[in-house]
Every structure is written in C-alpha cells, then in structure tokens.
Amino acid sequence: MPTTLTLPHGRIALPTFLPDATRGTVRGVDADDLAEAGIEALVMNVFHLMQRPGTSTIKALGGLHRLFGWQGPILTDSGGFQIFSLIADQPHQGSITDRGLLFRPEGSNRPFRLTPEKSVQLQLRYGADIVVCLDVCTHVDDPPAAQELAVRRTIDWAKRCKRAYQQHLEQQRWEGPRPLLLGVVQGGGILQLRRRCADALLEIGFDGYGLGGWPLDAQGNLLEALIGQIRELIPCQYPMHALGVGRPDYVAACTRLGYNLFDSALPTRDARRGRLLTMAEGATGSYAYLYIQDDVYIKDPRPIDEGCDCLTCRRYSRALLHHLHQTRNPLYPRLATIHNLRHMARTMARLQQELGDDSPTLAGAP
C-alpha cells in the first residue's frame, strides 16, 4: 500500500485528509492558514467551478492553483454526486442518461451538460493533480434495478473518461509527474454489483479508486463491513479514496481497512457552527466535541485543546472564542476552522505513524 503520492504540484503523505474547497477556497481561511495547519492537498468540485467562476475565467487566470493561490496538490471531484443530489431532490432540474448528466441549477438561465469526456477535460484544463471519473451515484438503499443501471453507466463512463484522459496527455506531451486518474466503485449495498464494478474498473486500469455512494447508514453510522469488503476488491498497491468520510473516528476506521484518501466538509462546517474537535483518550481517531457557544466557556482561559499546537490554541482562549462566536465576529470562523483542520492533520500524522514507512511510493509517471 503506498504511503506517498508524487503529483504535479508536490508530494502528499498517506493517509491524508483533504478539506473541501468546493468553490475554490476553504471558507474562512487562506492558503497560508491551510499550510500552517498541516494541510497538504484540497478537494475542489467541477459542478460548482464550471458555473462560478466558470471555465473561461479559470483558464484565463492560469488554472485553479494560480486563481486561488494554493500551490499544493488539488483533487477535483467530477461533480457527479452533486448533480445526483440536485436531481434526486428536484427531478425537474435535470436528468441522467447514457450520454451524461443534464442539469439546470437554481437561478440559472441555461442548462449545463456534463459528459464523462467533458468532466475529465475540465479537470485537466483546470490543472488538477488527481482527476476523478464521472460516475453515477446511488444511495445504499436504492433498489437493485437502480444500482445495476448505475453500475453499467459508471463502467461505460469510466471507459470514456480513460480515453479522454489519455488523449489529453498525448496532446499535451506531458513531462514530469502526471495527474492521477481515479475510477469510482459503485453498486450500493450489493456486494456482487460492487465486485462487478471493481473488476471492470481494474480491467480498464486506473491509478487509484474511490468508494462511491453514501458511506453511512440511515442512522449516520459508518457502513464499516461493506466499506471493508469493497476495499478488499481492489489490490492493496492502489490508493483508495473514501469520498465523504470526515469524522475522525470514521477516518481512522477506514484507514485501518486500507483507505488512504479522505475528504469531507464536516470539520470545517462544524467549526463555523461552534462544534470544535478535541483529542480524547483511546485509539487514534478518538475525539470529543467542545461546543464553544455554551456559557461555561465565558471566562475559561484555556485553549480549545491543551495538546493542540495550532495558531488558535497557541494564542487564544476559549473565552475569546466564545465571545467571537456569540457576537458573530468574522474572526471566529477563521480561528475555529484553523483549529479543526489542525486536529484532522494531527490525526492523520498519528495514523501515518501507526502504518509505518514500509510501503512504496506511487508516482504519476509521465
């Protein structure tokens, strides 16, 4: 299992957590804040970026790294999950066909079409370091017929994504580490379909693979048994991305199952809402929440977490954070986000240490 990825914009140690910079930035913080917190890579989303600021603007300004001032690696999500969610909630706003996805976002005057080829082309033109194939997302409880259709389309789209990816690299005459291409394993809760999807994707050939679909059950619990079985379908030399997994204990559980890339908006969203992460006794990934809005912190001089070395914990008290939160001071989300992201980076560092340094490096060879 690889412990490092070498990418066009640098190397990242595995396992790693990638904050969601969905529209190009992590809300409330800048690139220096992210780097100081120990964040090595970000996730951005084609669904949102192709609308605002738009492809022509991104290209005119030199790609995502120049536009948003982030010099480290970027993984771009294909946009499939967001479009699936949009259409599932409001069917009149789009459709899914064998050709691709058609959607009309709220307030838009025109529909957008996203095909497998276009998704890959946009990600590469934006300058992504890790490109994710467009897939058809389902909920784990969707009926077998829906899961089977999603798997068929996901496999077909993966073939088209791979062709578009290879054509782009040939046209660009790529030199140095190339972007990696990830295929996404779908199939809901039906292991036979997951196996069919995984086998087909392995035959096509990708640099890594993603856990497709929603990773939690209806009660919000991690589908650990299923997630473990899916990891076993993919040879261990390939990195695997647990899309949407971001709770520290769930990240630790998936790491021990063999996953090594994670992304979620949960830590940063929690921070803005007053739910701050602290380390708890127990295995790596154990945590507790501190609710900074509670009155018990009005005069509390301690940092959020005594063991944390982030900017927020080095300089500021719980009392100040409580005051900033209650007065809706714009400084609060920055300081809170820095802390929660540093918590995630510290958790990943501990998991890296647990895994040791015996596994190979995976590079995007030209």
C-alpha positions, 0 to 999 in steps of 0.5 A, spaced: 500 500 500 503 506 498 504 511 503 506 517 498 503 520 492 508 524 487 503 529 483 504 535 479 504 540 484 508 536 490 508 530 494 502 528 499 503 523 505 498 517 506 493 517 509 491 524 508 485 528 509 483 533 504 478 539 506 473 541 501 474 547 497 468 546 493 468 553 490 475 554 490 477 556 497 476 553 504 471 558 507 474 562 512 481 561 511 487 562 506 492 558 503 497 560 508 492 558 514 491 551 510 499 550 510 500 552 517 495 547 519 498 541 516 494 541 510 497 538 504 492 537 498 484 540 497 478 537 494 475 542 489 468 540 485 467 541 477 459 542 478 460 548 482 467 551 478 464 550 471 458 555 473 462 560 478 467 562 476 466 558 470 471 555 465 473 561 461 475 565 467 479 559 470 483 558 464 484 565 463 487 566 470 492 560 469 488 554 472 485 553 479 492 553 483 494 560 480 486 563 481 486 561 488 493 561 490 494 554 493 500 551 490 499 544 493 496 538 490 488 539 488 483 533 487 477 535 483 471 531 484 467 530 477 461 533 480 457 527 479 454 526 486 452 533 486 448 533 480 445 526 483 443 530 489 440 536 485 436 531 481 434 526 486 431 532 490 428 536 484 427 531 478 425 537 474 432 540 474 435 535 470 436 528 468 441 522 467 442 518 461 447 514 457 450 520 454 451 524 461 448 528 466 443 534 464 442 539 469 439 546 470 441 549 477 437 554 481 437 561 478 440 559 472 438 561 465 441 555 461 442 548 462 449 545 463 451 538 460 456 534 463 459 528 459 464 523 462 469 526 456 467 533 458 468 532 466 475 529 465 477 535 460 475 540 465 479 537 470 485 537 466 484 544 463 483 546 470 490 543 472 488 538 477 493 533 480 488 527 481 482 527 476 476 523 478 471 519 473 464 521 472 460 516 475 453 515 477 451 515 484 446 511 488 444 511 495 445 504 499 438 503 499 436 504 492 433 498 489 437 493 485 434 495 478 437 502 480 444 500 482 445 495 476 443 501 471 448 505 475 453 500 475 453 499 467 453 507 466 459 508 471 463 502 467 461 505 460 463 512 463 469 510 466 471 507 459 470 514 456 473 518 461 480 513 460 480 515 453 479 522 454 484 522 459 489 519 455 488 523 449 489 529 453 496 527 455 498 525 448 496 532 446 499 535 451 506 531 451 506 531 458 513 531 462 514 530 469 509 527 474 502 526 471 495 527 474 492 521 477 486 518 474 481 515 479 475 510 477 469 510 482 466 503 485 459 503 485 453 498 486 450 500 493 449 495 498 450 489 493 456 486 494 456 482 487 454 489 483 460 492 487 465 486 485 462 487 478 464 494 478 471 493 481 473 488 476 471 492 470 474 498 473 481 494 474 480 491 467 480 498 464 486 500 469 486 506 473 491 509 478 487 509 484 479 508 486 474 511 490 468 508 494 462 511 491 455 512 494 453 514 501 458 511 506 453 511 512 447 508 514 440 511 515 442 512 522 449 516 520 453 510 522 459 508 518 457 502 513 464 499 516 463 491 513 461 493 506 466 499 506 471 493 508 469 488 503 469 493 497 476 495 499 478 488 499 476 488 491 481 492 489 489 490 490 492 493 496 498 497 491 492 502 489 490 508 493 483 508 495 479 514 496 473 514 501 469 520 498 465 523 504 468 520 510 470 526 515 469 524 522 475 522 525 473 516 528 470 514 521 477 516 518 481 512 522 476 506 521 477 506 514 484 507 514 485 501 518 481 497 512 486 500 507 483 507 505 488 512 504 484 518 501 479 522 505 475 528 504 469 531 507 466 538 509 464 536 516 470 539 520 470 545 517 462 546 517 462 544 524 467 549 526 463 555 523 457 552 527 461 552 534 462 544 534 470 544 535 474 537 535 478 535 541 483 529 542 480 524 547 483 518 550 483 511 546 485 509 539 487 514 534 481 517 531 478 518 538 475 525 539 470 529 543 466 535 541 467 542 545 461 546 543 464 553 544 457 557 544 455 554 551 456 559 557 461 555 561 466 557 556 465 565 558 471 566 562 475 559 561 482 561 559 484 555 556 485 553 549 480 549 545 485 543 546 491 543 551 495 538 546 493 542 540 499 546 537 495 550 532 495 558 531 488 558 535 490 554 541 497 557 541 494 564 542 487 564 544 482 562 549 476 559 549 473 565 552 475 569 546 472 564 542 466 564 545 465 571 545 467 571 537 462 566 536 456 569 540 457 576 537 458 573 530 465 576 529 468 574 522 474 572 526 471 566 529 470 562 523 477 563 521 480 561 528 475 555 529 476 552 522 484 553 523 483 549 529 479 543 526 483 542 520 489 542 525 486 536 529 484 532 522 492 533 520 494 531 527 490 525 526 492 523 520 500 524 522 498 519 528 495 514 523 501 515 518 505 513 524 501 507 526 502 504 518 509 505 518 514 507 512 514 500 509 510 501 503 512 504 496 511 510 493 506 511 487 508 516 482 504 519 476 509 517 471 509 521 465 
